Amino acid sequence: MGMVTVTTRNEQLELRPFTLADTEDYYDLVRDPSIAASAGFTPAHSLVESEFLLKQQAKLPQIFAIELTAIHRVIGSVGLYERMRNMGEPATLEMDLGYMLNARYWGRGIMTAAVARILRYGFETLHLRRITASCLANNPASKRILEHANFRQYDAVRHPDYAPFGAGQTELFFDCVELNL
């Protein structure tokens, strides 16, 4: 996708590939326990650990940094991940949506705009037939982002108390099969 400009509420964002120059901004994201809990990972404990995680993300061609152009800082990420079927084989023409945003920028419509753009990319450029996503039931903001983007909930699962992600919580599963233009 290269670099794409997205505008929301008078704020310009750029969706672009990650670079190693983003390590400190990325660390601000992945060290935050509230972001990690919602996104299903353990918070990073050091800049070195953050750099390792960033290098892993940078290898994925459909994952993009969200840069707030006014301050030239990465404030989040949005992208499409390979979706696997029950037996471990890749799902043809389907991908999973993933996103995270620095908590200082929550509630400003930034992720809603970024998700809308990445869906357009997925359906129009990658020619996907279905994009899936999930969020924990106790994250109504994420649920609203998905609903605004034309996702529909198709399942809910309560995780056991010993689960590594969402222990004791309900995870909601959504899919989107067309753009809401």
C-alpha positions as CSV (number, residue, x, y, z in Angstrom):
1,M,0.0,0.0,0.0
2,G,3.0,2.3,0.5
3,M,2.1,5.6,2.2
4,V,-1.5,6.8,2.3
5,T,-2.9,9.9,3.9
6,V,-6.1,9.7,5.9
7,T,-8.0,12.6,7.4
8,T,-10.2,12.5,10.5
9,R,-11.5,15.5,12.5
10,N,-9.0,17.8,11.0
11,E,-6.1,15.5,11.8
12,Q,-4.0,14.0,9.1
13,L,-2.7,10.5,9.5
14,E,-0.3,8.5,7.3
15,L,-0.5,4.8,7.0
16,R,2.9,3.6,6.0
17,P,5.3,0.7,6.6
18,F,7.2,0.5,9.9
19,T,10.9,1.4,10.1
20,L,13.5,0.9,12.8
21,A,13.3,4.7,13.4
22,D,9.8,4.0,14.9
23,T,11.2,2.0,17.8
24,E,10.7,4.5,20.5
25,D,7.1,5.4,19.4
26,Y,6.4,1.7,19.1
27,Y,7.7,1.1,22.6
28,D,5.2,3.7,23.9
29,L,2.5,1.4,22.4
30,V,3.7,-2.0,23.4
31,R,4.7,-1.2,26.9
32,D,1.2,0.0,27.9
33,P,-0.6,-2.7,29.8
34,S,-4.1,-1.5,28.7
35,I,-3.1,-1.8,25.0
36,A,-1.4,-5.1,25.5
37,A,-4.4,-6.6,27.4
38,S,-6.8,-5.5,24.6
39,A,-4.5,-6.7,21.8
40,G,-3.6,-10.0,23.4
41,F,0.1,-9.7,24.1
42,T,2.4,-9.2,27.1
43,P,3.6,-5.7,27.5
44,A,7.2,-5.0,26.4
45,H,9.6,-4.4,29.3
46,S,12.4,-2.6,27.4
47,L,13.3,-0.7,24.3
48,V,15.3,-3.8,23.1
49,E,12.3,-6.0,23.4
50,S,10.2,-3.4,21.6
51,E,12.7,-3.3,18.7
52,F,12.5,-7.1,18.4
53,L,8.7,-6.9,18.3
54,L,8.8,-4.1,15.7
55,K,11.2,-6.1,13.5
56,Q,8.6,-8.9,13.6
57,Q,5.8,-6.5,12.6
58,A,7.9,-5.0,9.8
59,K,8.2,-8.4,8.2
60,L,4.4,-8.5,7.6
61,P,3.6,-6.7,4.4
62,Q,0.0,-5.8,5.3
63,I,0.8,-4.1,8.7
64,F,1.1,-0.3,8.8
65,A,2.3,2.3,11.2
66,I,-0.3,5.1,11.9
67,E,1.7,8.4,12.0
68,L,0.1,11.6,13.2
69,T,1.6,13.9,10.6
70,A,1.3,17.1,12.7
71,I,3.9,15.7,15.2
72,H,5.6,13.1,13.0
73,R,5.1,10.3,15.5
74,V,3.8,6.8,15.2
75,I,0.7,6.6,17.5
76,G,-0.6,3.2,16.5
77,S,-0.7,0.3,14.0
78,V,-3.4,-1.2,11.8
79,G,-3.2,-4.1,9.4
80,L,-4.3,-7.4,8.1
81,Y,-2.9,-10.7,9.3
82,E,-2.9,-14.1,7.7
83,R,-6.1,-16.0,8.8
84,M,-5.7,-19.7,9.6
85,R,-8.4,-22.3,9.3
86,N,-9.1,-24.9,12.1
87,M,-6.6,-27.4,10.7
88,G,-3.9,-24.8,10.4
89,E,-4.1,-24.1,6.6
90,P,-4.3,-20.5,5.4
91,A,-7.8,-19.2,4.7
92,T,-8.0,-18.2,1.0
93,L,-9.1,-14.6,0.4
94,E,-9.6,-13.9,4.1
95,M,-7.5,-12.0,6.6
96,D,-7.7,-10.9,10.3
97,L,-7.8,-7.2,11.2
98,G,-5.6,-6.1,14.0
99,Y,-5.0,-2.6,15.4
100,M,-3.7,-0.7,18.4
101,L,-3.6,3.0,19.3
102,N,-1.7,4.9,21.9
103,A,-4.1,5.6,24.7
104,R,-3.4,9.4,24.6
105,Y,-5.2,9.4,21.2
106,W,-8.3,7.3,22.1
107,G,-11.7,8.8,21.4
108,R,-10.7,11.0,18.5
109,G,-11.9,8.9,15.5
110,I,-8.3,8.0,14.5
111,M,-8.8,4.3,14.5
112,T,-12.2,4.4,12.9
113,A,-10.6,6.3,10.0
114,A,-7.6,4.0,9.8
115,V,-9.8,0.8,9.9
116,A,-12.0,2.2,7.1
117,R,-8.9,2.8,5.0
118,I,-7.4,-0.6,5.6
119,L,-10.7,-2.3,4.8
120,R,-10.8,-0.5,1.4
121,Y,-7.2,-1.7,0.8
122,G,-8.2,-5.3,1.8
123,F,-11.3,-5.5,-0.4
124,E,-10.2,-3.3,-3.4
125,T,-6.5,-4.0,-3.7
126,L,-6.1,-7.5,-2.1
127,H,-9.5,-8.6,-3.4
128,L,-10.4,-10.3,-0.1
129,R,-13.8,-11.8,0.3
130,R,-13.9,-11.6,4.2
131,I,-12.1,-9.8,6.9
132,T,-12.5,-10.9,10.5
133,A,-11.7,-9.3,13.8
134,S,-12.3,-9.8,17.5
135,C,-12.3,-7.8,20.7
136,L,-13.0,-8.4,24.4
137,A,-16.5,-7.7,25.5
138,N,-15.2,-5.2,28.1
139,N,-13.8,-3.1,25.3
140,P,-16.9,-1.2,23.9
141,A,-14.7,1.3,22.0
142,S,-13.2,-1.4,19.9
143,K,-16.6,-2.9,19.3
144,R,-17.9,0.5,18.1
145,I,-15.0,0.8,15.7
146,L,-15.8,-2.6,14.2
147,E,-19.6,-1.8,14.0
148,H,-18.9,1.6,12.3
149,A,-16.8,-0.3,9.7
150,N,-19.7,-2.6,8.8
151,F,-18.5,-5.6,10.8
152,R,-21.2,-8.0,12.2
153,Q,-20.7,-10.1,15.3
154,Y,-21.0,-13.8,14.5
155,D,-19.8,-15.5,17.7
156,A,-18.8,-15.0,21.4
157,V,-16.6,-17.2,23.5
158,R,-15.8,-17.1,27.2
159,H,-12.2,-17.8,27.8
160,P,-11.3,-20.1,30.7
161,D,-9.7,-18.5,33.8
162,Y,-6.3,-20.1,32.9
163,A,-6.2,-18.8,29.3
164,P,-3.1,-16.8,28.3
165,F,-5.4,-14.1,26.6
166,G,-8.6,-12.7,28.0
167,A,-8.6,-15.1,31.0
168,G,-12.2,-15.3,32.4
169,Q,-13.4,-12.8,29.8
170,T,-15.7,-13.0,26.8
171,E,-14.2,-12.4,23.3
172,L,-16.5,-11.2,20.6
173,F,-15.9,-12.3,17.0
174,F,-16.8,-10.2,13.9
175,D,-16.6,-10.4,10.2
176,C,-17.0,-8.0,7.3
177,V,-17.8,-9.1,3.8
178,E,-18.3,-5.8,2.0
179,L,-17.4,-2.2,2.3
180,N,-19.9,0.2,3.7
181,L,-19.4,3.0,1.2
